[in-house]
Amino acid sequence: MAVSFEILARASATSARLGRLTTPHGAFETPAFMPVATAGAMKGLTPSQVRDSGARCILNNAYHLMLRPGAERVRRFGGVHSFMRWDGPILTDSGGFQAFSMSAGSDIDENGVTFRSFVDGSRVHLGPESSMRVQNDLGADIIMAFDDCPPADPSSAAPGDDDAIDEPTSALPPRRASSTAPPSTLRASRVRVPADAAARRREATDRTSRWLHRCIAAHRRPDEQALFGIVQGGTDLDLRRASIDSICDTDLPGYAIGGVAVGEPSQEISRVVRFTAPLLPESKPRYLMGVGYERDLVMAVESGVDLFDCVLPTRSGRNALVFTRTGPLRLRNAAFADDAAPIDETCDCEACRCGFGRGYLRHLFLAGEMLGPILASMHNLRHYQRLLLDIRSAIRDDAWSSVRRAWPCSAPPTEGP
């Protein structure tokens, strides 16, 4: 297999485990958080700045790179590592969710998704075989099977939030000074919700299994790229178990939990992850896709999950929302106008270490200076890497309770989504 995984230590009080994932472009310890460089770049940051945050593996999106500049062109550059000058491990997602949820007039059937390109308006088809071809051309160390991800059940979906839009084009307007709670969902799905959501979940679960076998047959670089399967099933635990039985019946290098970042409240995410993660193969890395709030990461690590990705740190940073150990801050709030304190006095990122005050950062955002989003994004990336560093140390030292004490922001919600 293209990657290898070993478990180095376990926490006695939870299912948390410390591991090492070795790829063709290097090894890194898990649990690990992968920042998202959607189109081959971390918006506003250089690869060295991303690495300085502590990140060792990043994620690219096959959908975006397929449409622009094109997977074949990236291959001619030597693959995504050479193209974006990142010498560490890279994971690409399959592009299926974006093709279905972000494109107007998209249609899904047994052959895949047909959608309209946001680049030139042309009709494009993406299915199991073409997704494998695209990801083989991109050349990431870990690639994802093409899956059918249904929308959240309307009965359990969390209310949306304007911090969770898919592709913000400008800074968000100021928020109320009292509003410090993070948005309840990571992304506002544009997927059309069918009248019979239960039937749609069953269809998606069965189709994901069928598509996995087609992905395996179409994968042309198994010795260089590790193909991970994805478990679906929405919030239906019986469907989750059926999906696990089907997906994990194949001997793959790793497995992912999909479909829990499409609008569910935190309690539902926890219920699904705590049920699903322990049922995945013990000796393989477990990847929770698209979930990024600190409370959800810590909960998932407690359940035995090893890998995470989310756009939340950089997207929030570009929109003046920054994270601290005790909770998020909205830097546009007038309360910070005369505040000379750094974002987080315990943080060692460049923004905090060099003493950029909250009042100055607020000024940068209000003045439209690009330095504001850059510094806020750098801080947020480092915040997440510091959290994962402490998590790994706590597992190694079998001192799991120290994580909750040191990171109050990871406390589970007491009420509401």
NUVEX-355133 format. One record per atom (N, C-alpha, C): x negated, y, z. Coordinates in steps of 0.02 Angstrom, whole numbers, padded with zeros to 5 digits, always signed. Last residue first. Layout:
REM residues N
XYZ...
END
This chain:
REM residues 417
+01396+01200+00953+01352+01166+00906+01280+01184+00918+01449+01192+01130+01452+01216+01061+01403+01179+01018+01332+01172+01265+01400+01178+01239+01397+01205+01168+01201+01148+01285+01247+01128+01338+01320+01132+01316+01074+01079+01180+01128+01127+01192+01176+01102+01245+00917+01027+01255+00977+01014+01214+01031+01064+01229+00767+01122+01252+00823+01095+01291+00882+01083+01246+00663+01183+01190+00681+01116+01166+00739+01085+01204+00632+01300+01252+00671+01305+01191+00693+01237+01164+00544+01266+01355+00616+01273+01370+00660+01277+01308+00413+01185+01360+00449+01211+01301+00524+01215+01317+00365+01133+01477+00325+01183+01443+00361+01217+01386+00464+01040+01513+00447+01094+01558+00411+01151+01521+00465+00952+01404+00526+00990+01420+00510+01049+01465+00333+00902+01418+00355+00936+01357+00416+00980+01372+00320+00835+01536+00286+00899+01530+00309+00938+01468+00378+00711+01522+00418+00764+01554+00385+00832+01548+00275+00629+01470+00326+00657+01426+00365+00714+01457+00143+00578+01486+00169+00631+01528+00226+00667+01491+00045+00494+01428+00106+00467+01458+00134+00516+01509-00053+00549+01353-00064+00550+01426-00006+00519+01464+00003+00535+01226-00063+00506+01239-00075+00499+01314+00118+00612+01241+00123+00540+01229+00057+00506+01247+00062+00738+01261+00104+00709+01313+00113+00634+01303-00004+00758+01140-00043+00754+01202-00003+00721+01257+00106+00767+01053+00058+00712+01045+00016+00703+01108+00166+00883+01105+00202+00820+01105+00154+00762+01099+00068+00979+01081+00085+00962+01150+00123+00896+01155+00075+00975+00940+00012+00959+00974+00025+00940+01047+00205+01019+00919+00188+00950+00902+00122+00928+00934+00191+01153+00965+00240+01107+00995+00221+01035+00981+00095+01198+00875+00078+01195+00947+00127+01148+00983+00169+01193+00757+00111+01149+00764+00088+01144+00836+00264+01292+00784+00285+01222+00774+00226+01174+00781+00181+01405+00796+00226+01386+00850+00246+01312+00844+00125+01413+00668+00082+01394+00725+00125+01372+00785+00238+01453+00596+00204+01391+00580+00161+01367+00638+00265+01576+00660+00313+01521+00665+00281+01454+00647+00150+01653+00626+00166+01637+00696+00212+01577+00700+00162+01659+00487+00103+01629+00518+00117+01609+00590+00284+01729+00479+00280+01660+00454+00219+01625+00483+00246+01852+00533+00299+01813+00566+00297+01741+00543+00149+01893+00440+00130+01881+00510+00182+01839+00546+00231+01900+00323+00171+01858+00325+00152+01842+00397+00334+01992+00352+00350+01921+00340+00289+01875+00344+00242+02107+00370+00288+02083+00421+00307+02010+00411+00175+02133+00251+00137+02106+00308+00183+02079+00362+00260+02196+00164+00253+02123+00158+00214+02093+00216+00373+02316+00221+00303+02298+00211+00295+02223+00213+00497+02376+00245+00489+02333+00187+00418+02315+00171+00520+02442+00359+00487+02480+00306+00478+02439+00242+00571+02343+00440+00615+02398+00421+00586+02439+00363+00456+02263+00454+00516+02237+00421+00562+02293+00398+00368+02351+00519+00349+02322+00455+00411+02296+00418+00438+02377+00640+00426+02431+00592+00410+02403+00523+00426+02251+00699+00492+02277+00681+00485+02332+00629+00288+02251+00720+00318+02203+00674+00387+02225+00652+00281+02352+00817+00248+02360+00752+00277+02313+00700+00355+02293+00920+00376+02356+00891+00345+02369+00823+00276+02182+00950+00343+02172+00922+00370+02235+00889+00103+02204+00900+00160+02210+00945+00226+02199+00910-00036+02110+00874+00017+02145+00838+00080+02145+00881-00147+02047+00935-00109+02097+00971-00060+02137+00931-00216+01940+00888-00242+02007+00870-00200+02063+00899-00138+01834+00932-00206+01841+00956-00235+01910+00944-00019+01849+00859-00019+01858+00931-00089+01871+00958-00062+01831+00726-00018+01887+00743-00019+01901+00817-00139+01714+00731-00171+01777+00717-00128+01836+00737-00093+01612+00875-00093+01629+00804-00123+01697+00793-00084+01570+01005-00150+01587+00981-00151+01600+00906+00038+01613+01132+00021+01588+01065-00047+01613+01043+00083+01668+01247+00049+01604+01253+00022+01578+01186+00153+01782+01212+00087+01791+01244+00049+01725+01251+00230+01807+01066+00227+01758+01120+00157+01761+01150+00222+01932+00998+00282+01889+00993+00285+01840+01052+00149+02054+01111+00149+02009+01053+00212+01966+01053+00218+02213+01165+00197+02144+01179+00194+02103+01115+00270+02337+01145+00201+02326+01123+00177+02255+01134+00420+02399+01099+00391+02342+01133+00321+02328+01104+00506+02490+01045+00450+02516+01085+00412+02461+01122+00597+02407+00975+00567+02465+00943+00505+02491+00979+00670+02301+01020+00598+02291+01014+00562+02352+00986+00803+02336+01018+00773+02324+01084+00698+02317+01079+00846+02333+00888+00821+02397+00914+00787+02389+00981+00797+02190+00794+00837+02219+00847+00805+02283+00874+00711+02129+00708+00744+02189+00684+00785+02224+00739+00669+02011+00768+00626+02069+00773+00657+02133+00747+00744+01907+00868+00758+01939+00805+00723+02007+00806+00675+01760+00938+00681+01833+00941+00697+01859+00872+00714+01603+01020+00699+01645+00963+00709+01719+00977+00633+01535+01170+00689+01546+01125+00671+01596+01070+00522+01506+01244+00584+01515+01281+00644+01529+01236+00418+01496+01153+00431+01439+01198+00499+01444+01232+00485+01570+01002+00441+01570+01061+00459+01509+01103+00500+01622+00832+00513+01574+00885+00462+01579+00941+00585+01751+00739+00524+01717+00762+00541+01675+00823+00653+01824+00602+00671+01782+00658+00609+01742+00678+00629+01894+00485+00618+01928+00549+00643+01890+00609+00630+01823+00369+00690+01859+00386+00689+01886+00458+00515+01753+00363+00526+01803+00310+00586+01847+00326+00538+01665+00470+00487+01717+00475+00497+01772+00423+00634+01580+00415+00653+01625+00470+00602+01681+00477+00554+01517+00319+00614+01554+00299+00636+01603+00353+00455+01459+00402+00437+01512+00355+00498+01551+00331+00532+01370+00488+00481+01417+00513+00466+01474+00465+00629+01298+00401+00649+01345+00453+00592+01393+00474+00612+01199+00312+00594+01266+00289+00602+01318+00344+00541+01048+00374+00595+01096+00373+00569+01163+00347+00506+00879+00423+00494+00937+00380+00553+00984+00387+00424+00748+00515+00476+00798+00507+00456+00849+00454+00389+00585+00580+00377+00639+00532+00437+00684+00526+00429+00492+00680+00359+00510+00673+00346+00572+00629+00545+00442+00809+00531+00469+00742+00460+00497+00740+00590+00395+00932+00542+00355+00895+00527+00380+00825+00667+00473+01014+00700+00416+00982+00653+00373+00941+00585+00576+01047+00606+00531+01101+00638+00468+01073+00587+00637+00921+00525+00604+00945+00541+00556+01001+00717+00688+00926+00700+00637+00877+00635+00601+00896+00708+00784+01029+00756+00728+01034+00736+00672+00987+00615+00869+00970+00597+00833+01032+00644+00774+01042+00689+00914+00858+00625+00879+00849+00609+00838+00912+00798+00978+00917+00810+00918+00876+00745+00879+00865+00738+01085+00982+00778+01037+01022+00789+00972+00983+00678+01154+00875+00637+01121+00925+00675+01068+00964+00747+01120+00713+00747+01157+00776+00710+01118+00829+00740+01037+00593+00684+01079+00615+00689+01117+00679+00760+00918+00466+00782+00940+00532+00726+00978+00565+00723+00858+00344+00755+00923+00344+00779+00949+00411+00722+00688+00388+00718+00737+00334+00757+00801+00350+00616+00595+00480+00681+00628+00484+00680+00689+00439+00534+00445+00459+00535+00515+00438+00606+00542+00442+00423+00330+00524+00493+00349+00520+00497+00425+00510+00303+00208+00471+00320+00277+00491+00394+00291+00478+00318+00039+00535+00315+00086+00479+00331+00157+00504+00341-00052+00635+00272-00043+00613+00263+00008+00557+00479-00058+00656+00435-00032+00708+00366-00015+00683+00605-00011+00543+00547-00054+00557+00497-00022+00605+00747+00060+00630+00700+00059+00574+00640+00017+00592+00816+00067+00747+00832+00010+00703+00786+00007+00642+00784+00186+00810+00758+00124+00839+00770+00063+00795+00854+00282+00721+00781+00276+00724+00757+00210+00754+00997+00276+00740+00964+00251+00680+00890+00236+00690+01038+00329+00865+01061+00263+00843+01016+00234+00789+00976+00451+00867+00963+00404+00923+00987+00334+00906+01032+00507+00750+00961+00492+00753+00946+00442+00809+01169+00522+00784+01149+00482+00726+01076+00461+00732+01164+00604+00898+01198+00539+00901+01175+00494+00844+01096+00718+00850+01068+00677+00903+01099+00608+00904+01189+00766+00757+01122+00748+00735+01090+00701+00786+01293+00795+00845+01301+00742+00796+01234+00719+00768+01238+00900+00919+01258+00839+00953+01267+00780+00905+01217+01000+00822+01160+00967+00853+01179+00902+00887+01331+00981+00682+01308+01012+00744+01253+00970+00776+01292+00967+00505+01316+00938+00568+01292+00979+00628+01240+01012+00385+01294+01049+00416+01320+01022+00482+01141+00931+00342+01185+00958+00290+01246+00992+00321+01051+00846+00397+01036+00918+00398+01079+00952+00346+01061+00711+00383+01079+00739+00448+01057+00812+00453+01020+00643+00265+01090+00661+00274+01109+00685+00343+00901+00512+00308+00926+00568+00269+00997+00586+00289+00764+00448+00374+00833+00459+00393+00856+00521+00355+00649+00339+00288+00672+00405+00310+00745+00402+00330+00503+00235+00296+00576+00243+00289+00597+00309+00319+00362+00157+00211+00394+00199+00262+00467+00208+00246+00318+00064+00117+00269+00092+00165+00300+00134+00220+00437-00075+00107+00410-00011+00085+00361+00015+00137+00518-00206+00067+00456-00194+00104+00422-00132+00077+00694-00203+00090+00637-00196+00045+00575-00179+00086+00778-00194+00192+00768-00261+00166+00711-00261+00115+00803-00064+00219+00744-00094+00252+00734-00167+00233+00921-00045+00147+00860-00008+00129+00798-00042+00157+01014-00134+00212+01000-00137+00140+00934-00105+00122+01012-00101+00347+01004-00171+00327+00984-00176+00253+01038+00037+00338+00974+00012+00365+00961-00059+00342+01169+00034+00291+01117+00064+00250+01048+00040+00273+01234-00023+00400+01235-00057+00335+01180-00031+00290+01211+00077+00495+01184+00010+00505+01182-00029+00440+01282+00183+00436+01210+00189+00448+01179+00120+00457+01411+00133+00439+01379+00143+00375+01303+00150+00383+01427+00137+00577+01433+00073+00543+01400+00077+00474+01417+00274+00603+01364+00229+00626+01368+00160+00594+01439+00411+00510+01472+00346+00522+01418+00295+00540+01383+00526+00469+01392+00518+00541+01428+00453+00560+01292+00463+00330+01325+00519+00364+01328+00508+00439+01225+00368+00259+01281+00346+00299+01318+00401+00335+01053+00320+00222+01109+00367+00222+01165+00339+00266+00880+00308+00220+00941+00281+00249+00994+00336+00248+00763+00291+00093+00802+00338+00132+00867+00304+00155+00591+00236+00071+00663+00230+00061+00700+00275+00110+00441+00297-00001+00482+00289+00059+00555+00282+00038+00297+00249-00083+00369+00262-00092+00406+00247-00028+00139+00314-00097+00183+00274-00055+00255+00295-00065+00025+00305-00226+00079+00345-00197+00126+00298-00160-00068+00213-00268-00092+00281-00254-00039+00324-00218-00007+00096-00296-00070+00092-00260-00097+00160-00240+00106+00132-00370+00115+00109-00301+00050+00104-00262+00143+00206-00491+00079+00216-00456+00083+00193-00383+00269+00192-00548+00211+00170-00587+00144+00177-00551+00431+00146-00516+00371+00176-00485+00309+00148-00518+00540+00076-00562+00514+00130-00605+00449+00160-00578+00572-00014-00462+00555-00040-00527+00522+00013-00571+00604+00077-00360+00548+00030-00351+00525+00004-00419+00717+00137-00416+00657+00176-00403+00596+00131-00396+00807+00031-00416+00786+00060-00480+00724+00102-00472+00821+00014-00280+00792-00041-00320+00770-00016-00389+00882+00137-00248+00816+00120-00221+00784+00065-00263+01009+00132-00306+00958+00175-00336+00888+00159-00311+01075+00048-00217+01064+00027-00287+01009+00068-00320+01072+00130-00102+01040+00064-00102+01026+00040-00174+01147+00238-00145+01078+00249-00124+01040+00183-00124+01272+00179-00164+01234+00202-00222+01160+00213-00204+01313+00155-00032+01303+00099-00078+01260+00120-00137+01319+00289+00014+01277+00238+00048+01262+00180+00002+01410+00349-00071+01342+00373-00070+01295+00322-00038+01528+00277-00040+01501+00277-00108+01428+00296-00108+01543+00314+00094+01533+00244+00075+01502+00238+00005+01562+00452+00080+01505+00427+00117+01490+00354+00099+01682+00454+00006+01621+00483-00024+01559+00458+00013+01770+00402+00098+01757+00365+00037+01694+00389+00004+01767+00506+00192+01745+00439+00211+01728+00398+00150+01822+00615+00123+01751+00617+00142+01725+00548+00160+01928+00646+00013+01916+00586+00053+01842+00581+00069+01906+00767-00053+01963+00761-00008+01954+00701+00039+01731+00815-00053+01791+00783-00081+01846+00778-00029+01645+00964-00059+01668+00912-00012+01731+00880-00040+01510+01011-00154+01582+01008-00152+01604+00949-00107+01370+01088-00080+01400+01028-00107+01476+01030-00101+01299+01187-00027+01349+01208-00076+01383+01147-00108+01255+01198+00144+01261+01158+00084+01315+01186+00038+01151+01294+00223+01222+01295+00207+01231+01259+00141+01038+01225+00338+01050+01249+00271+01125+01245+00257+01039+01204+00474+00977+01222+00441+00987+01247+00371+01153+01272+00593+01139+01225+00539+01078+01249+00500+01165+01370+00687+01184+01302+00706+01169+01251+00653+01034+01487+00722+01092+01464+00684+01104+01390+00696+00986+01520+00894+00971+01501+00825+01035+01481+00788+01030+01663+00991+01036+01591+00979+01020+01575+00906+01031+01797+01004+00966+01765+01005+00970+01690+00992+01113+01938+00999+01114+01875+00963+01044+01845+00960+01113+02062+01054+01127+02006+01100+01122+01939+01066+01094+02147+00949+01040+02139+00997+01050+02080+01043+01148+02083+00792+01164+02112+00857+01107+02098+00906+01032+02106+00654+01082+02068+00692+01095+02102+00758+01003+02188+00497+00993+02181+00570+01049+02142+00602+01003+02083+00347+01019+02144+00384+01008+02134+00459+00861+01991+00284+00929+01995+00307+00941+02060+00344+00761+02024+00141+00768+02019+00214+00841+02027+00233+00803+01927-00006+00780+01987+00028+00790+01978+00103+00844+01807-00051+00805+01848-00097+00780+01912-00065+00854+01642+00009+00862+01713+00023+00817+01753-00024+00917+01505-00033+00862+01542-00062+00871+01617-00050+01014+01451+00060+00964+01410+00026+00904+01450+00001+01045+01514+00227+01058+01512+00156+01000+01479+00120+01035+01529+00362+01027+01462+00336+01040+01457+00261+01066+01647+00414+00995+01631+00415+00982+01565+00380+01203+01650+00413+01169+01681+00356+01093+01674+00360+01283+01497+00446+01248+01555+00472+01208+01585+00415+01430+01391+00473+01371+01414+00438+01341+01475+00471+01481+01274+00599+01491+01336+00562+01427+01360+00531+01459+01098+00568+01448+01157+00609+01462+01219+00568+01573+00965+00536+01525+01014+00512+01520+01074+00559+01667+00872+00566+01611+00879+00613+01561+00932+00593+01761+00875+00467+01785+00873+00536+01730+00883+00587+01690+00867+00347+01720+00931+00367+01742+00933+00440+01538+00785+00350+01609+00774+00360+01639+00841+00382+01417+00851+00236+01440+00837+00304+01515+00827+00304+01393+00768+00076+01399+00826+00120+01423+00805+00189+01278+00632+00037+01345+00662+00039+01345+00723+00085+01151+00597-00066+01162+00625+00001+01229+00660+00002+01078+00471-00143+01141+00508-00147+01157+00531-00077+00903+00473-00191+00960+00451-00151+01021+00495-00165+00752+00414-00243+00808+00456-00264+00871+00430-00230+00620+00403-00123+00668+00371-00168+00724+00420-00184+00477+00508-00119+00540+00486-00091+00584+00454-00144+00301+00487-00090+00357+00508-00131+00420+00476-00105+00144+00537-00036+00206+00504-00016+00262+00531-00060+00048+00605-00111+00029+00544-00076+00090+00503-00056+00093+00666-00276+00090+00671-00203+00072+00604-00173+00100+00680-00418+00043+00648-00387+00038+00655-00312+00178+00722-00526+00156+00771-00476+00099+00744-00434+00202+00602-00594+00164+00655-00626+00137+00705-00576+00281+00536-00498+00217+00506-00520+00173+00558-00553+00389+00624-00497+00346+00620-00438+00280+00584-00453+00441+00602-00627+00421+00668-00606+00373+00664-00547+00469+00464-00620+00423+00489-00670+00396+00559-00650+00564+00462-00517+00500+00428-00508+00448+00453-00558+00665+00536-00581+00635+00561-00519+00568+00528-00505+00696+00451-00686+00664+00515-00702+00634+00547-00639+00752+00341-00615+00693+00332-00658+00658+00398-00671+00860+00401-00540+00807+00363-00508+00744+00358-00551+00884+00565-00620+00907+00501-00593+00849+00463-00562+00938+00711-00690+00889+00682-00644+00919+00620-00614+00957+00818-00829+00978+00757-00795+00920+00732-00751+01013+00981-00871+00958+00936-00854+00986+00876-00817+01054+01112-00976+01079+01054-00940+01022+01004-00932+00986+01278-00950+00994+01217-00989+01022+01161-00945+00958+01394-00880+01028+01377-00891+01039+01313-00931+00829+01422-00845+00851+01443-00912+00923+01424-00928+00823+01402-00702+00771+01438-00739+00798+01465-00805+00917+01322-00649+00918+01392-00627+00867+01434-00664+00999+01206-00755+00936+01233-00729+00944+01306-00707+01137+01113-00708+01114+01169-00749+01053+01200-00717+01141+00932-00704+01150+00998-00676+01123+01051-00725+01178+00770-00662+01169+00815-00718+01186+00885-00694+01110+00636-00573+01142+00701-00568+01127+00741-00632+01141+00461-00604+01105+00516-00573+01145+00579-00570+01215+00354-00647+01151+00365-00679+01110+00421-00648+01336+00358-00580+01290+00303-00566+01221+00313-00595+01347+00537-00552+01376+00472-00569+01323+00419-00557+01383+00707-00528+01346+00648-00506+01385+00586-00528+01355+00871-00587+01397+00812-00586+01355+00751-00569+01357+01049-00564+01322+00985-00563+01373+00927-00558+01397+01184-00567+01421+01137-00618+01386+01071-00619+01250+01256-00501+01320+01264-00521+01338+01212-00574+01146+01182-00383+01156+01198-00453+01231+01202-00469+01123+01133-00258+01102+01202-00272+01118+01224-00342+01163+01000-00245+01191+01050-00200+01176+01122-00220+01102+00920-00342+01173+00915-00332+01202+00975-00294+00968+00955-00337+01001+00954-00402+01077+00955-00393+00940+00938-00201+00940+01005-00229+00977+01007-00296+00948+00796-00193+00993+00838-00153+00997+00909-00183+00846+00754-00284+00916+00739-00294+00963+00784-00256+00712+00771-00258+00747+00822-00297+00821+00812-00304+00633+00692-00178+00652+00667-00244+00686+00719-00288+00489+00771-00103+00555+00741-00100+00580+00730-00171+00318+00732-00080+00369+00763-00122+00436+00730-00109+00184+00767+00028+00244+00727+00017+00289+00766-00031+00008+00766+00041+00069+00800+00017+00124+00748+00010-00146+00785+00132-00088+00746+00110-00029+00790+00090-00263+00913+00071-00236+00865+00120-00177+00827+00091-00303+01013-00012-00340+00950-00015-00316+00898+00035-00231+01122-00120-00221+01093-00053-00252+01024-00054-00218+01191-00242-00280+01195-00203-00268+01175-00130-00116+01171-00327-00106+01222-00275-00165+01228-00227-00175+01078-00417-00137+01134-00442-00131+01190-00390-00230+00976-00340-00274+01020-00378-00238+01084-00399-00108+00925-00287-00165+00943-00244-00211+00991-00279-00024+00896-00396-00008+00952-00352-00067+00971-00307-00126+00861-00545-00078+00846-00492-00071+00903-00443-00207+00907-00645-00236+00859-00598-00190+00841-00541-00146+00981-00739-00189+01017-00693-00224+00971-00643-00063+00888-00794-00122+00908-00833-00170+00950-00792+00036+00883-00694-00008+00825-00704-00071+00845-00743+00097+01006-00719+00061+00996-00655+00014+00937-00661+00154+00973-00842+00103+01026-00838+00063+01020-00774+00245+00876-00803+00191+00857-00848+00136+00910-00847+00335+00950-00723+00292+00898-00693+00234+00879-00737+00351+01125-00729+00360+01062-00763+00310+01011-00736+00335+01236-00648+00314+01242-00719+00325+01179-00760+00505+01211-00653+00454+01263-00665+00394+01249-00621+00573+01091-00640+00602+01144-00681+00551+01199-00699+00488+01019-00557+00509+00990-00620+00535+01044-00667+00479+01099-00446+00420+01092-00488+00436+01060-00555+00611+01086-00395+00584+01151-00415+00525+01144-00462+00618+00945-00373+00668+00981-00413+00640+01047-00439+00515+00913-00284+00511+00889-00353+00560+00926-00399+00435+01013-00171+00501+00992-00195+00498+00975-00268+00312+00965-00048+00332+01000-00110+00399+00973-00133+00249+00977+00117+00299+00950+00071+00308+00995+00011+00093+00931+00199+00145+00977+00179+00193+00943+00130-00012+00896+00336+00026+00869+00279+00081+00918+00263-00068+00974+00433-00112+00929+00396-00078+00897+00336-00066+01126+00523-00032+01080+00478-00082+01038+00439-00131+01222+00593-00132+01154+00620-00097+01104+00577-00149+01343+00539-00094+01337+00586-00093+01269+00621-00248+01323+00447-00268+01352+00511-00211+01349+00562-00170+01280+00338-00212+01232+00374-00232+01258+00442-00115+01404+00305-00071+01349+00325-00111+01297+00363-00230+01472+00269-00191+01496+00325-00143+01442+00350-00269+01397+00158-00312+01397+00217-00275+01424+00278-00164+01422+00065-00174+01355+00093-00218+01355+00156-00086+01580+00113-00134+01541+00075-00139+01471+00104+00082+01643+00109+00025+01617+00146-00021+01577+00100+00197+01680+00040+00160+01731+00075+00097+01708+00109+00268+01523+00044+00281+01593+00026+00242+01641+00070+00167+01403-00004+00199+01424+00058+00208+01500+00052+00191+01319-00159+00162+01374-00121+00202+01385-00057+00262+01230-00234+00189+01226-00237+00155+01284-00202+00392+01263-00203+00371+01265-00273+00295+01264-00280+00391+01236-00058+00442+01213-00105+00416+01208-00176+00314+01185+00062+00289+01228+00007+00331+01210-00054+00353+01166+00225+00380+01156+00158+00353+01209+00110+00256+01077+00350+00285+01138+00321+00305+01126+00249+00287+00939+00445+00262+00958+00379+00295+01023+00356+00236+00883+00600+00283+00926+00565+00252+00950+00500+00216+00723+00675+00189+00779+00637+00245+00817+00604+00175+00609+00806+00224+00646+00768+00195+00709+00736+00027+00575+00708+00099+00585+00714+00120+00579+00787-00124+00633+00633-00088+00602+00688-00014+00621+00685-00189+00592+00470-00166+00641+00520-00126+00603+00573-00308+00574+00337-00266+00547+00390-00245+00603+00437-00322+00593+00156-00339+00604+00225-00288+00575+00274-00271+00562+00033-00300+00628+00042-00311+00644+00116-00214+00435+00038-00271+00445-00006-00305+00513+00002-00182+00422+00218-00161+00429+00148-00223+00437+00104-00129+00364+00373-00186+00373+00329-00163+00371+00257-00066+00413+00523-00046+00397+00454-00104+00414+00408-00057+00363+00686-00102+00392+00636-00080+00366+00567+00046+00405+00830+00021+00364+00776-00029+00400+00733+00136+00389+00977+00081+00425+00944+00052+00379+00891+00310+00388+01011+00248+00352+00997+00199+00398+00961+00455+00379+01114+00405+00419+01079+00341+00380+01069+00554+00322+01185+00529+00284+01128+00478+00323+01088+00512+00353+01360+00553+00362+01300+00526+00316+01245+00424+00323+01461+00491+00345+01480+00539+00353+01421+00301+00291+01406+00337+00239+01444+00410+00258+01458+00249+00323+01244+00272+00352+01307+00314+00300+01343+00106+00247+01167+00178+00253+01176+00193+00287+01242-00022+00251+01040+00001+00255+01109+00077+00262+01110-00046+00220+00906-00103+00228+00952-00082+00227+01025+00000+00130+00768+00026+00161+00828-00030+00160+00880-00037+00163+00597-00051+00126+00659-00025+00166+00718-00020+00143+00425+00006+00175+00486-00011+00132+00545-00071+00187+00259-00070+00141+00315-00050+00179+00378-00028+00199+00085-00040+00228+00151-00041+00172+00203-00015+00117-00026-00053+00179-00033-00068+00213+00033-00041-00060+00000+00000+00000+00000-00043+00062+00000
END
